């Protein structure tokens, strides 16, 4: 099952309400994925700084963690069960090393100049409330509601998966060759935190782009290299892209107005968006990359 949503703002009004719209869209997909949910929100960022979205052990104090890390000119704030650490770009590798040394039980959920990524076990509406998604603003965002079929119901197994800076992926479907592809990617030096097939797709795209391909070219390559049925929505620092497999048996719908571009696994995820009644609405074609960037 699973449900996917995405929203790309074209106007300041939609940017200001991006989190509220995403929260409504996620809640609408609860029946497709009631066991966990997650989302990534992208904003303008701050020049020269990198954000680490972290999941510390339950009961941890974010300010105490910051003091133990000892990263110059850095700050941290808690949001639900996660925390966002902001550091100068020049200190990013030091921050990663320091986290591994002084806080090995703290999970790095995602990194990037523009992206914050949050995910937890629970009903989508509860997850959105726990992270105060409705308060967030941004240029674009993607989200996922999960019904686990291939791995345990855990926070680590929830989507989105982020394996590159400002890059994350959500997925509805199932890959049949993910074990073989995981072995090949491990041989190339890439690591994995879960047995989830979606993480394999995320790492695959990261590897392709690190080899010099654009996101669009990497997604076209996925049509040859990934077997199975899938719908992907991939977030980047400048926008998001959508790809369905050549059979496209998983549902998907898109809508565009002068104010936004939206994606949903079902139309009901889009039904509450302002101006949806006058939107151009269509089903994305199989084996076709759709991308929006600013």
LUMLO-843023 format. One record per residue: x, y, z of N, C-alpha, C in turn; residue in three letters. Coordinates in steps of 0.1 Angstrom, whole numbers, plus 2048, in hexadecimal, padded with zeros to 3 digits. Example, Ala and Ser with C-alpha at 12.3 -4.5 7.8 and 13.67 -1.06 7.14 Angstrom:
! LUMLO-843023
8847C784E87B7D384E8847DF84EALA;8807EA8478897F584788180084FSER;
//
This chain:
! LUMLO-843023
8087F480080080080080980D800UNK;80A81380B81182080D80B82B805UNK;80E83780B80984380481484D803UNK;8148557F881F85F7F681886C7F3UNK;81E8777F88198847F482688D7F1UNK;8238977EA82E8A17E78278AE7E3UNK;82E8B97E78298C67E48348D07E1UNK;8338D77D683D8E07D18368EE7D0UNK;83B8F77D88359057D983A90E7CEUNK;8319157C883591F7BE83392D7C3UNK;82C92F7CE82993C7D382C93D7E2UNK;82E9497E783194B7F68269467FEUNK;8199477FA80E94280280E933804UNK;81292C7FA81391D7FC81F919804UNK;82A92180283691E80A833920819UNK;82B92A81C82892D82A81F922831UNK;81791C82880E91182D812903829UNK;81F9028258238F581F8218EA829UNK;8268EC8368258E18408168DE843UNK;80D8E88447FF8E58467F98DD83BUNK;7FD8E082F7F78D88237FD8CA823UNK;80A8C882680F8BB8268098B3831UNK;8078B983D8008B18487F38AC844UNK;7EB8B483D7DE8B08397DF8A582EUNK;7E98A68257EA89C81B7EF88F821UNK;7F888F82B7FC8838327F087C839UNK;7E88848407DD87E8477D387783EUNK;7D287D8327C98778287CD86A823UNK;7DA8668247E085A8207E185082BUNK;7DB8528377DD8498427D883B83FUNK;7CE8398387C982C8367D282482DUNK;7DB82B8257E582481D7F1820825UNK;7F38278307FF8258387FE829846UNK;7F882184F7F582585C800822866UNK;80B81B86281481786D820821870UNK;82382A86682D83486882C83E85DUNK;83384985F83285485583F85D857UNK;84186484C84D86D84C84C877841UNK;85488284285388C839860894838UNK;86389A82D86F8A382C86A8B1827UNK;86E8BB82E86A8C982A8778D0826UNK;8768D781B8828DF81687F8EE817UNK;8898F581B88890481C89490A816UNK;8959178188A091F8118AD91C817UNK;8AE9178248BA91482A8C192182EUNK;8CD91F8348D592B8388E3929832UNK;8E793382B8F49338248FF92E82DUNK;90792482891392082F91091683AUNK;90491283C9009098478FA8FC842UNK;8FC8F184A8F78E48478EE8E0852UNK;8E38D984F8DA8D48598DB8C485AUNK;8DC8BF8668DB8B18698CE8AF871UNK;8C48A786B8B98A38728BC89687AUNK;8BB8968878BF88B88F8B4885897UNK;8B587889A8AC8728A38B486C8AFUNK;8B58748BA8BC8708C68B48658CDUNK;8BA85E8D78B28558DF8A785C8E7UNK;89C8558E989185B8F08968618FEUNK;89186D90089487490D8A187C90CUNK;8A787D9018B48849008B1893900UNK;8BB89B9058BA8A99058C28AF8F9UNK;8BC8B78F08C38BB8E58CE8C58E8UNK;8CC8CE8F28D78D78F58E38D08FCUNK;8E08C69038EB8BE9098F38B78FEUNK;8EC8B28F48F38AC8E98FC8B68E1UNK;8F78C28DF8FF8CC8D990B8CF8E1UNK;90A8D08EE9168D38F69208C88F5UNK;91C8BC8F49258B18F492C8B08E6UNK;9258B58DC92B8B48CE9378BE8CDUNK;9358CA8D39408D48D29438D98C4UNK;9398DC8BC93A8E18AF9398F08AFUNK;9448F78AB9439068AB93890B8A2UNK;9329168A792791E89F91C91589BUNK;91790C8A490C9038A09009058AAUNK;8F59008A68E99018AF8E08F58ACUNK;8D78F38B58CE8E78B48C08EA8B9UNK;8B68E48B38A88E68B98A18D88B7UNK;8998D58C18918C98C18848CB8BAUNK;87F8C08B38728C08AD86D8B28AEUNK;8638B08B785E8A38BA86989A8BFUNK;86A88E8BA8758848BE8828878B7UNK;8838918AE88F8948A68958A18ABUNK;8A08A48A68A78B18A88AE8B589BUNK;8AF8C28998B78C788D8C38CE892UNK;8CE8C988E8DB8CF8918E08D7885UNK;8E38E48878E88ED87D8F68F187FUNK;8FF8EE87590D8F08769128F786AUNK;91E8FE86B92490485F9288F8855UNK;9268FA84992A8F083F9388EB841UNK;9418F484594F8EF8479508E6853UNK;9468E585B9468DD86793E8D0865UNK;9388CE85992F8C38579358B585AUNK;9418B38559488A685794C8A4865UNK;9518AF86B9548AE87A9478AB882UNK;93C8B187E92F8AE88592C89F884UNK;92D89A87892A88B87693388387EUNK;94088687F94987E88794687F896UNK;94388C89A94088E8A89338878ACUNK;9298868A491D87F8A79208708A9UNK;92886B8A092B85C8A19338598AEUNK;93B8638B29448618BE93C8638CBUNK;93586E8CC92F8718D992086E8DAUNK;91A86B8CF90C8678CF90985C8C5UNK;90F8508C790E8468BD8FF8408BCUNK;8F78438C68E983E8C58E08488BFUNK;8E58538BA8DD85E8B38DE85B8A4UNK;8D285A89E8D18578908D1863888UNK;8D986487E8D886F8748CE86C86AUNK;8C287286B8B786F8628B9875854UNK;8BF8818538C18878478CA894848UNK;8D089883D8D98A483E8D68AC831UNK;8DA8B98328D88C18278D88D082BUNK;8DA8D88218D98E78248CB8EB824UNK;8C28E481E8B48E881C8AA8DF823UNK;8AD8D28268A48C88298A48C5838UNK;8988C483E8958BE84B88C8B2849UNK;8908A684F88989A84C88489485AUNK;87889085B87288B86786A87E864UNK;86B87486C86386886B862861878UNK;85685A879853853886849848883UNK;84883F88D83E83588D83183B892UNK;82583888C81983D891810842885UNK;8038458887FA84A87E800857878UNK;7FE85986B80486586480087286BUNK;7F387386F7EF8808757F6882882UNK;7F887788A7FF87889780E87C894UNK;81487688A822879887823887883UNK;81A88C87B81A89A8778198A4882UNK;8108A088C80E8A989881A8A88A1UNK;82089D8A282C89B8AB8378A38A6UNK;8398A58998448AD8948408BC891UNK;8338BF89482E8CD89182F8D0882UNK;82C8C787A82D8C986C8258D5867UNK;8198D786D8118E28688178F086AUNK;8218F18738278FD87583390086BUNK;8378F68648428F885B83F8FF84EUNK;84890784984790D83C852908833UNK;85190982685C90481E85990680FUNK;8639038078619047F885A8F77F3UNK;85D8EC7F98578DF7F48598D57FEUNK;8528CA7FD8538BF80684D8B2801UNK;8518A780784B89A803848892810UNK;83F88980F83C88181B837873817UNK;83686B82183385C81F82C85782BUNK;82284F82881B84783281E83882FUNK;82283083982782383681E81883CUNK;81C80E8338168018378217F7835UNK;8287F383F8347EA83E8307DD838UNK;8377D982E8357CB8288427C4827UNK;84D7CB82785A7C48248647C5830UNK;8607CC83A8697CD8468617D2852UNK;8687D285D8617D586A85B7E386AUNK;8527E587384C7F38758567F9880UNK;85F80187B86880988386A81787DUNK;86F82088687282D88187D82D876UNK;88782487889182386D88B81F860UNK;88181686087B81185487181B84EUNK;86D82585586482F84F86A837844UNK;86283D83B867846831865854835UNK;86C85E82F87685D824883857828UNK;88B85281E89884E8208A185881AUNK;8AB85C8218B586681C8C386081DUNK;8C98608118D785A8108E0864809UNK;8DC8708078E587B8018E0888807UNK;8E98928068E589F80C8DA8A5804UNK;8CF8A980B8C38B08058BC8A67FCUNK;8BE8997FD8B88907F48B08867FDUNK;8A48837F989C8798008928727F6UNK;88D8677FA88585F7F18798587F9UNK;86D8597F38628517F885E8487EDUNK;85783D7F18558327E784882B7EAUNK;8408287E083481F7E18368147D8UNK;8378087DD83A7FC7D48437F27DAUNK;84A7EB7D28537E07D785D7DE7CCUNK;86A7DD7D08757DA7C78787CB7C8UNK;87A7C47BD87D7B57BD88B7B27BDUNK;8947BC7B98A27B97B88AA7C17C2UNK;8A47C57CD8AB7CE7D68B67C87DEUNK;8B57BA7E08C07B47E78CD7B37DEUNK;8CB7B07D28D77B07C88DD7BE7C7UNK;8D47C87C68D97D57C48E07DA7D1UNK;8DB7D67DD8E17DA7E98EF7D47EAUNK;8F17C87E68FE7C17E69087C97DDUNK;9037CD7D190B7D47C890F7E27CEUNK;9067E97D49097F67D99127F57E5UNK;9107EB7ED91A7E87F89287E67F3UNK;9297DF7E89367DC7E293C7EA7DEUNK;9347F37DA9398017D693C80A7E2UNK;9398057EE93C80C7FA931813801UNK;9248117FC91981780291380E80EUNK;90F81581890980E8248FA80F825UNK;8F480682D8E680682E8E280583DUNK;8D780B8418D380B84F8C8801852UNK;8C07FE8478B57F58488B57EB83DUNK;8AA7E283D8A87D883389D7DD829UNK;8997EA82B88E7EF8238927F1814UNK;88A7EC80B88E7ED7FD88E7FC7F8UNK;8878057FF8878137FB8958197FEUNK;89B8158088A981A80B8B2816800UNK;8B180A7FA8B98067EE8B78107E3UNK;8AA8137E08A781D7D58AE82A7D8UNK;8AD82F7E48B383C7E88C283C7E6UNK;8C98317EB8D78307E98DB82F7DAUNK;8D38277D38D68267C48D68347BEUNK;8CC83C7C18CC84A7BB8D78527C0UNK;8DB8517CC8E68597D28F38557CAUNK;8F58487C89018437C29018487B3UNK;8F68477AC8F684C79F8F985B79EUNK;8F48637A78F78717A69058747ABUNK;90A86D7B491886F7B892286B7ADUNK;91D8627A492585F79892386978DUNK;91B87478F91B87F78590E88077EUNK;9048777808F78787798EE883780UNK;8E68897788DB89177D8D1888784UNK;8C888E78C8BD8877928B4881787UNK;8B188877C8A98837728AF87776BUNK;8BD8787688C486D7628C486176BUNK;8C68637788C68587818B9851782UNK;8AE8597828A185278289E84B775UNK;8A385076A8A284875D8A983B75EUNK;8B583C7648BD82F7668B682576FUNK;8AE82A7798A782178289D81877AUNK;89881D76F88F816767895809761UNK;8A280975F8AA7FD75B8AF7F5766UNK;8B37FC7718BA7F577C8B17F0787UNK;8A57F578989C7F17948917E978FUNK;88F7DD7948847D47908797D579BUNK;86D7D57968627D579F8587DF79BUNK;84F7E27A48447ED7A18467F77ACUNK;8468047A784A80F7B184581C7ABUNK;8428257B58418337B284A83A7BCUNK;8538427B685D8497BE8598587BEUNK;85B85F7C985C86D7CA8698717D1UNK;8718787CA87F87B7CF88088A7D2UNK;88388E7DE88589C7E18948A07E0UNK;8968AC7DB8A48B17DB8A48C07E0UNK;8AF8C67E18AF8D37E68A88DE7DEUNK;8A58DA7D189F8E47C88918E07C4UNK;88D8D47C787F8D07C387D8C17C5UNK;8748BB7BD8728AD7BE86F8A77B1UNK;87089A7B086E8927A38668867A6UNK;85E88279C85587679D85986C792UNK;85885F79685B85578C85284978FUNK;84B84478584483778784A82D77EUNK;84A82078285081577A84881376DUNK;84D80C76384780A756839804756UNK;8367FD7618287F776181F801768UNK;82480777281C81277A80F80C780UNK;8108017878047FC78D80080379AUNK;80A80B7A08068127AC80081F7A9UNK;7F68237B07EE82F7AD7F683C7AFUNK;7F48467A77FA8537A97F285E7A2UNK;7F286A7A77EC8757A17F38827A3UNK;7F388B79A7FA89879B7F18A3798UNK;7F48AF79D7EC8BA79B7F58C779AUNK;7F18D07927F98DC7917F08E878FUNK;7F48F37967ED9007957F890A794UNK;7F49177937FE9227938059237A1UNK;7FF91C7AB80591D7B980D9127BDUNK;80A9067B78118FA7BD8118EF7B2UNK;81A8E57B58198D87AF8188CE7BAUNK;80F8C47B980C8BB7C380C8AD7BEUNK;8108A37C68108957C380988E7CEUNK;8018847CB7FA87B7D57F986D7CFUNK;7F98637D87F68567D47E88557CFUNK;7DF85C7D67D185D7D27CD86C7D2UNK;7C286F7CB7BD87C7C97B98827D7UNK;7B487A7E07B08807ED7BB8867F4UNK;7C88837F17D388A7F87D48987F3UNK;7CE89B7E77CF8A97E27C28B17E3UNK;7B88AA7E87AA8B07E77A98BD7EFUNK;7B18BF7FA7AF8CB8027B88D67FFUNK;7C08D57F47CA8DF7F17C28EB7EBUNK;7C68F77EE7BF9037E97C09047DAUNK;7B49067D37B49077C57B58FA7BDUNK;7B48EF7C47B58E27BE7AA8E07B3UNK;79E8E67B57938E57AC7968EA79EUNK;7A08F379D7A48F87907B18F378BUNK;7B78E97927C48E478E7C48DB782UNK;7CF8DB77B7D18D07717D48C4778UNK;7CC8B97777CE8AD77E7D18A2774UNK;7DB8997777DE88F76D7E5883775UNK;7E587876E7EC86C7737FA86C76CUNK;80586C77481286B76E81485E766UNK;81A86075A81C85575182784B756UNK;82683E75383083575783D838750UNK;84883575785683675285984474DUNK;85384E75485585C75085A86475DUNK;86486B75B869874766862881766UNK;85C88577185689277385E89A77DUNK;8638A677A86B8AD7848678BC784UNK;8678C17908658D07928718D579BUNK;8768E07968818E679E8808F579EUNK;8868FC7A888590A7A88939107A5UNK;
//
